[in-house]
């Protein structure tokens, strides 16, 4: 029986990609595990009170019409908080952990549908590896990870739209591929329209980014696409653009936003210039300060595509090398535009975006780098650059395995060691204090004094002033008249909370 080297290489590749995908998933699992230590903080109390006094949809309508509360124009995040509250007393832990895992699933599905649409032939293990890699590299480099992922009030503003957006993108790509040869039902268009509208309502950066991206794609299809697929793509893009534009208008003309118009906004030209300048600064700073993760974001997908020749020859023929070069040159510029669009609401309201508002920019940049890696791998294959000797091929395979397997596991250990003790200690102290408040409230006490903790990751804790807005929301949350935090020496803390 003759040994089939090509078949062996493909099987070996799939097993290797499977192991690397598991390593990436293990690292993501550590980030999900950190979510089990999430507890109520600051705005979380206020949002929980609102949704408990109404239903999730009613709370959104009431806050939107009121307009006095900051971010009242964001109609989707409070609704998300309301559905999160339905999960019970452990809703924080369940929500944070599941959102991280859902993002990994959503992006893997997106990669799967993306490569099917472009007729790229590689294994399901590779889909998972690339999807998990995107999640891992974004979380690894996230500006202020705690505020972005593990504080629900901020998470549903800056992280949730990416999680739900990944599933919408995968569904979108699947329907576009089907729509090439099949008639698309009106229900699909409505789902895309309302899906984009809901995601647009989480916060301003996602909606400005989606309007910019979808508008650019519509113009590109109108000008550059002349094949029959043009008639199939445009309805999908127009539905998405309409949903994003409606979301933007709902936010812009909300009572809360109209109240803010009394402040003098920067001139339009300055707003545009500062947005592009800050975007360029963010990109250059990231490349200088995070060289290794950025380099691996390009190298890993490039080696996956090139080394194992997993792309069908029909997908990118030699005559289409020009298209690959155009994509390699054009997508960094597109990245710059999208990051500037996402930064523009911050520039309008405050200046350079705070850390948690840069998470979307981190995702856009990492996704672009990985896409550049895929295009580079396609280009190398189309140029027919091959390994001259089998030893070189196996050396490159070993390098790929080390980068895709060892690096995420090493990072996972570091994240676990650096973060779990801190997160766990804070959660234990919060649980003790929560039990103390619940116990004394059940005994009929209406004005409760508790130990004061320091703020965590620049998030406001309960104050010594019972009239502070966080304390007022916390008092309503626990059903008492007032809560006041006082300083108690550490050696007496457990004794006090056990009373």
C-alpha angles and dihedrals in degrees: 000000000000117000112240105214094182092054090047091052092052093048092046090049092053093050091047092049089048092054092046090049090052090050091052090047090051090055090048088049090061090055089048090049090055086060090066087072095056117121138170115294135174109311091022091077092052094048093047090052092050095051092044091053090051135014117271094265094041091052090054093051093046094050093043093053092044093056094181095101117082115255090017088141091068100092101176104052096062090047088053090051089052093054089045090056090057089070091076135237093330093050094119094057094043094047098048096045095044093048092058092049093044090054090055090051094045095050093046089052089048091053090048094053093041095056092043090054091052092043093242111160117214134123130278088247089063091051089055093044094053093042093048090044091056091051092046097049093046093050092044091056099033115140106237097353094192096056093043101046112014103042105075097207091057096033094060089050101047108015107032095064089057092049095050090037091059091058092045091050092050091049089046094052091047092053093046091053091049092045092063091075103013136060112255118226122233089242091066092054091048091050091053092046095050093039091057090043092055093046090048090058096063094080145324101266096060094048095048089047093050094047090051095045097045093044090052092049092050092053091045092052092047094050106033109025115081101159126099089264087075091075090052098046099048098064091051093048093045092051091051093045091050091052092049093045092050090050091051092050092048090054096042095050097041118123090246094054093044089056089055093054089082086079115083108253119210117265114273094247092050091047091053094044095047092047092055092042093051090045091053091047091051092050095047093045091051093051091050099042100037105035099147100051090044092049092049090049087064101034099050098057091038093056092043092056098038105039099051100033089229093159118094113242089231092062098065117012124189092261088061096058087103089063091053091050090050091052093048090051098038105045096065088055090048089049090054091051094048094048089049089051091051091048095049097085090054092046088051094051109028117349127251110027118259117243099269091050090059093064092090089051090051090053093048092049095047093046090050093050091051091047089051088053092053091049091048090052091050090049093050090050093048089050087054094231103168138177111266094210135026090235090063091049093053090045090055089047090054091050090049091050092050092050095043099040112023099038097057092044091051090049091048091055091050093048090049094049095043100044114022097070092050095044093044094050092050092049092050092051091047091051091051092050092045091052090049093053094045092048095050093042089054089054090059101260112148103180109052128188116204137178112274119234126198118252117269122228091344093307117135117250127200110299134225087240109081089203093061110117093242091052092047091053092045091051090053089046091057095036098244134121099244144353124203127185119215133182113262122179112252094241090061097041099094092043091052095048092048093060 
